[in-house]
Amino acid sequence: MIDIVKADLGLSAHAEAMIQLMDEYALDPMGGGQGLPEYVKANLPTELAKRKSAHVILAFVDSQPAGLVVCLEGFSTFACKPLLNIHDAIVALPYRGRGLSKLLLQKAEEIAFDLGCCKLTLEVLEGNHVAQSAYKAFGFSGYELNPKMGKALFWEKKLEEVPNRIKSLSVTERVTDA
């Protein structure tokens, strides 16, 4: 029996299922190949539960954790409407090929409609051809505004805690040479 549920991270069964599946994802080459740090395992359910913009969807097969989608609300300035970003998605290895990804994506889409979102977004690795096929079959495509300008790229800049970092100056502040 397959159950697709919006997780209640206050329930230990849901929190534990999420951590188990996220750790499996992290260990996979598509997730970086290293398990989650202990800090993340201990704190992720609580931190996500604090955020009303976070939506966690779990798939259970015969009561066993089998799949996960973590969605985060965003906002489309061009549409002036909310959007829902699928930030993490995994189907555990023993449960692949059973249509769980489609069921998880359908639940994410249902949540997006309920929130009044204009679109679903996600990022996928170039080398993750299986996931790309599933996403294309569900209706996703590369993001572009103008075909002449090409598809959008997803970039990142990791932030590290820097002691004594210089903070931005407000418009009224002036920098003077001493």
Summary of the structure (lengths in Angstrom):
residues: 178
radius of gyration: 19.2
end to end distance: 72.6
largest distance: 72.6
contacts: 424
relative contact order: 0.13
helix: 35%
strand: 22%
